[in-house]
Amino acid sequence: MDGVLIQSREVIESAWTRVARKYGISVDQAFIDEHIHGRPGGHTLQLLFARFEPQQRVAIKGEVDAIEQVADCALVPGVAELITRLKERAVPLALVTSSWRARVEHVLRQHALTAVFDSIICRDDVRRGKPAPDPYRLAAARLGRQSDECLVFEVSVSGVQSAVGSGALCIGIGDDPTLTAHGALGCHADFTRLPVALSGTGAHGYADGGLYISGFDQQRFARP
């Protein structure tokens, strides 16, 4: 969701760094890129606040969540148009996120997307979050498909690793050129920069910098 559906990078960074600073902990950009974006909150919490008692860590995570949950974030450029095109062609969509359900519901209400996704997988729905493949395998199962029938859009290294590990095709979204080194077929700044061709025959794939989505009555697609 973050970075693929909504532009929330700054909100997430600010929430974690503000709360960390409150407790005398410094967070650098390398830590943010490796251990915050695309990671389950529990992973980040453990690394940043390992010296605190478990009950206090729960309270600290609540402070971070409170900041993120009420923040309003714009949609990623071009994503609304792509969702409309896919829904018009009856392509099932799943939202797979390391966020929590209350925040997801806030985002979907804000952008009138509450009826868009056929399945929503949140951090509490799986025992192992990204980069483990579990979230995308569960999404595929709930859509009644195999993971290798799914196409995933991802913004973080851990997200790409999760998608590719599940067997899905993955396209990187955002400004991280290393996503292709971790298995993304290509990387595009946003959805306005990604050429998408829709048809009813043939196989879906990615070639020459463009995405081909087809065979809707046989294929199903998962979306992060």
C-alpha positions as CSV (number, residue, x, y, z in Angstrom):
1,M,0.0,0.0,0.0
2,D,2.6,2.5,1.1
3,G,4.5,3.9,-1.9
4,V,2.3,1.9,-4.4
5,L,-1.2,3.0,-3.6
6,I,-0.4,6.1,-1.5
7,Q,2.5,8.5,-1.2
8,S,3.2,7.9,2.5
9,R,7.0,7.6,2.7
10,E,7.5,10.9,4.5
11,V,4.7,10.2,6.9
12,I,6.1,6.8,7.9
13,E,9.7,8.1,8.2
14,S,8.5,11.1,10.3
15,A,6.4,8.8,12.6
16,W,9.3,6.5,13.5
17,T,12.0,9.1,13.7
18,R,9.9,11.4,15.9
19,V,9.0,8.7,18.3
20,A,12.6,7.3,18.3
21,R,14.0,10.8,19.0
22,K,11.6,11.1,21.9
23,Y,13.3,8.1,23.5
24,G,16.8,9.3,22.7
25,I,17.4,7.1,19.7
26,S,18.9,8.3,16.4
27,V,17.7,6.9,13.1
28,D,19.7,7.3,9.9
29,Q,18.6,7.0,6.3
30,A,20.3,3.6,5.8
31,F,18.2,2.2,8.7
32,I,15.0,3.8,7.3
33,D,15.6,2.2,3.9
34,E,16.5,-1.3,5.3
35,H,14.3,-1.6,8.3
36,I,11.3,0.7,8.0
37,H,9.9,0.8,4.5
38,G,8.1,-2.3,3.5
39,R,8.8,-4.0,6.9
40,P,6.2,-5.1,9.5
41,G,6.1,-2.7,12.4
42,G,7.2,-5.4,14.8
43,H,10.5,-5.8,13.0
44,T,11.3,-2.1,13.2
45,L,10.1,-1.9,16.8
46,Q,12.4,-4.7,17.9
47,L,15.5,-3.3,16.3
48,L,14.9,0.3,17.5
49,F,13.6,-0.4,21.0
50,A,15.1,-3.7,22.0
51,R,16.3,-2.4,25.3
52,F,12.8,-1.6,26.5
53,E,10.5,-4.0,28.2
54,P,7.8,-5.7,26.0
55,Q,5.0,-3.8,27.6
56,Q,6.7,-0.5,26.9
57,R,7.5,-1.5,23.3
58,V,3.7,-2.0,22.8
59,A,3.0,1.5,24.1
60,I,5.8,2.9,21.9
61,K,4.3,1.2,18.8
62,G,1.0,2.7,19.7
63,E,2.5,6.2,19.5
64,V,3.9,5.4,16.0
65,D,0.6,4.0,14.8
66,A,-1.4,7.0,16.1
67,I,0.7,9.3,13.9
68,E,0.4,7.1,10.8
69,Q,-3.2,6.1,11.2
70,V,-4.7,9.6,10.9
71,A,-2.3,11.0,8.3
72,D,-3.8,11.8,4.9
73,C,-1.7,10.8,1.9
74,A,-2.2,11.4,-1.8
75,L,-2.5,8.6,-4.2
76,V,0.5,7.6,-6.2
77,P,0.3,9.2,-9.7
78,G,-1.5,7.1,-12.2
79,V,-2.7,4.4,-9.8
80,A,-6.3,5.4,-9.7
81,E,-6.5,5.3,-13.5
82,L,-4.9,1.8,-13.6
83,I,-7.3,0.5,-11.0
84,T,-10.2,1.8,-13.0
85,R,-8.9,0.1,-16.2
86,L,-8.4,-3.2,-14.4
87,K,-11.7,-3.2,-12.7
88,E,-13.5,-2.4,-16.0
89,R,-11.9,-5.6,-17.3
90,A,-12.9,-7.6,-14.2
91,V,-9.4,-8.2,-13.1
92,P,-9.5,-9.3,-9.4
93,L,-7.2,-7.2,-7.1
94,A,-5.7,-7.9,-3.7
95,L,-4.1,-5.4,-1.4
96,V,-1.1,-6.8,0.4
97,T,0.4,-4.6,3.0
98,S,2.6,-4.5,6.2
99,S,0.2,-2.0,7.6
100,W,-2.7,-2.7,9.9
101,R,-6.4,-2.9,9.1
102,A,-7.6,0.3,10.8
103,R,-5.1,2.3,8.8
104,V,-5.9,0.5,5.6
105,E,-9.6,1.2,6.1
106,H,-8.8,4.9,6.7
107,V,-6.9,5.2,3.5
108,L,-9.5,3.4,1.4
109,R,-12.3,5.6,2.8
110,Q,-10.3,8.7,2.1
111,H,-9.9,7.8,-1.5
112,A,-13.3,6.1,-2.1
113,L,-11.6,2.7,-2.7
114,T,-13.4,0.6,-0.1
115,A,-15.1,-1.6,-2.7
116,V,-12.1,-2.0,-5.0
117,F,-10.1,-4.9,-3.6
118,D,-11.3,-8.5,-3.6
119,S,-9.0,-9.4,-0.8
120,I,-6.9,-7.4,1.7
121,I,-4.0,-9.0,3.5
122,C,-2.6,-7.0,6.5
123,R,0.3,-7.5,8.8
124,D,-1.8,-9.4,11.4
125,D,-3.0,-11.9,8.8
126,V,0.3,-13.8,8.5
127,R,2.8,-15.1,11.0
128,R,5.8,-14.0,8.8
129,G,5.6,-10.7,7.0
130,K,7.6,-9.3,4.2
131,P,10.3,-10.3,3.0
132,A,8.9,-13.8,3.6
133,P,6.6,-14.9,0.8
134,D,3.7,-15.7,3.1
135,P,1.6,-12.5,2.5
136,Y,1.5,-12.9,-1.3
137,R,0.9,-16.6,-1.1
138,L,-2.1,-16.0,1.2
139,A,-3.4,-13.3,-1.2
140,A,-3.1,-15.7,-4.2
141,A,-4.9,-18.4,-2.2
142,R,-7.8,-16.0,-1.3
143,L,-8.2,-15.1,-4.9
144,G,-8.3,-18.8,-5.8
145,R,-5.1,-18.7,-7.8
146,Q,-1.5,-19.9,-7.7
147,S,1.1,-17.3,-6.9
148,D,2.8,-17.7,-10.3
149,E,-0.5,-16.4,-11.9
150,C,-0.2,-13.2,-10.0
151,L,1.4,-9.8,-10.8
152,V,2.6,-7.7,-8.0
153,F,3.6,-4.0,-7.8
154,E,6.2,-3.3,-5.0
155,V,8.1,-0.3,-3.7
156,S,10.6,-1.8,-1.3
157,V,13.4,-4.4,-1.4
158,S,11.6,-6.5,1.3
159,G,8.4,-6.3,-0.7
160,V,10.0,-7.4,-3.9
161,Q,11.7,-10.3,-2.1
162,S,8.3,-11.3,-0.7
163,A,6.6,-11.2,-4.1
164,V,9.3,-13.0,-6.0
165,G,9.7,-15.6,-3.3
166,S,6.0,-16.4,-3.6
167,G,6.5,-17.1,-7.3
168,A,4.7,-14.0,-8.6
169,L,5.9,-11.6,-11.3
170,C,6.9,-8.3,-9.7
171,I,7.2,-4.7,-11.1
172,G,9.0,-2.1,-9.0
173,I,7.4,1.3,-8.4
174,G,9.4,4.3,-7.1
175,D,12.9,5.6,-7.2
176,D,14.9,2.6,-5.9
177,P,16.9,1.2,-8.9
178,T,18.1,-1.7,-6.8
179,L,14.7,-3.4,-6.9
180,T,15.6,-5.1,-10.2
181,A,18.6,-6.6,-8.5
182,H,16.2,-8.3,-6.1
183,G,14.0,-9.8,-8.7
184,A,11.7,-7.0,-10.0
185,L,11.3,-7.2,-13.8
186,G,11.5,-3.5,-14.1
187,C,11.2,-0.3,-12.1
188,H,9.1,2.8,-12.8
189,A,8.8,6.1,-10.9
190,D,5.0,5.8,-10.8
191,F,2.1,4.4,-12.8
192,T,2.2,7.3,-15.3
193,R,5.6,6.1,-16.4
194,L,4.5,2.5,-16.9
195,P,3.0,1.6,-20.3
196,V,0.2,-0.9,-19.8
197,A,-1.5,-2.8,-22.6
198,L,-4.7,-4.7,-21.9
199,S,-6.1,-7.4,-24.1
200,G,-8.2,-10.5,-23.7
201,T,-5.9,-13.0,-25.3
202,G,-2.4,-14.3,-24.8
203,A,-0.2,-14.3,-21.7
204,H,0.6,-11.4,-19.4
205,G,4.2,-10.3,-19.1
206,Y,6.8,-7.5,-19.1
207,A,8.9,-6.6,-22.1
208,D,10.6,-3.5,-23.6
209,G,9.7,-1.4,-20.5
210,G,6.0,-2.1,-20.9
211,L,3.5,-4.3,-19.1
212,Y,1.1,-6.7,-20.9
213,I,-2.0,-7.9,-19.0
214,S,-4.2,-10.4,-20.7
215,G,-6.0,-13.7,-20.5
216,F,-8.4,-12.4,-17.8
217,D,-10.6,-15.4,-17.7
218,Q,-7.6,-17.6,-16.8
219,Q,-5.3,-15.2,-14.9
220,R,-5.6,-13.4,-11.6
221,F,-3.5,-10.6,-10.3
222,A,-2.4,-9.7,-6.8
223,R,-1.7,-6.1,-6.0
224,P,0.4,-4.7,-3.1
